[in-house]
Amino acid sequence: MSGVEINDTFVRRTLADGRVEEVAWTELAEVRIITAADGPFAGDVFFVLIGATGKGCVVPYSAADTAFLAKLQSLPGFDEAKVGEAMVGSADRHFRVWQRPPHRAN
């Protein structure tokens, strides 16, 4: 069974072939949006959540509920302007909308 599970701990996507993509919110290092030229009616917008280890999860816009979007918007420095730019585009593009600030040693 394929599908996306989003909760306060992690985001998990189970693909049709049984493979699982997952990233914990606490491990989130970067968020990108990928758009495809297939839109506007095909699945053409995807959120790519990348964890600190490089593993991540792809969330189709169709699976992004309001709680998920609110969680993304609460990330410090989340770039709403780039999200808007991504949503109106109709070309194959990548947008980095958030990146965890580098850890500063004291």
Residue pairs with C-beta under 8 A, 6 or more apart in sequence:
1 14
2 13
2 14
2 15
2 16
3 13
3 14
3 63
4 11
4 12
4 13
4 14
4 59
4 60
4 63
5 11
5 12
5 13
5 14
6 12
6 59
6 63
6 65
6 67
6 68
6 71
8 25
9 24
9 25
10 22
10 23
10 24
10 25
11 22
11 23
11 25
11 49
11 57
11 59
11 68
12 20
12 21
12 22
12 57
13 20
13 21
13 22
13 57
13 58
13 59
13 63
14 20
15 21
21 55
21 56
21 57
21 58
22 55
22 57
23 49
23 50
23 51
23 55
23 56
23 57
24 51
25 71
27 51
27 52
27 53
28 49
28 50
28 51
28 52
28 75
28 100
29 50
29 51
29 52
29 99
29 100
30 49
30 50
30 96
30 98
30 99
30 100
31 47
31 48
31 49
31 50
31 72
31 75
31 78
31 96
31 97
31 98
31 99
32 47
32 48
32 50
32 94
32 95
32 96
32 97
33 45
33 46
33 47
33 48
33 82
33 83
33 86
33 94
33 95
33 97
34 45
34 46
34 48
34 58
34 93
34 94
34 95
35 44
35 45
35 46
35 86
35 89
35 90
35 91
35 92
35 93
35 95
36 42
36 43
36 44
36 45
36 46
36 92
37 44
37 90
37 91
37 92
38 44
39 45
39 90
40 90
43 60
43 61
43 62
44 61
44 90
45 60
45 61
45 86
45 87
46 58
46 59
46 60
46 61
47 58
47 59
47 61
47 64
47 72
48 56
48 57
48 58
48 59
49 56
49 57
49 58
49 59
50 56
52 100
59 68
72 78
72 97
72 98
73 80
75 98
76 101
77 98
77 99
77 101
78 97
78 98
79 95
79 96
79 97
79 98
82 95
82 96
82 97
83 95
83 97
85 95
86 93
86 95
86 97
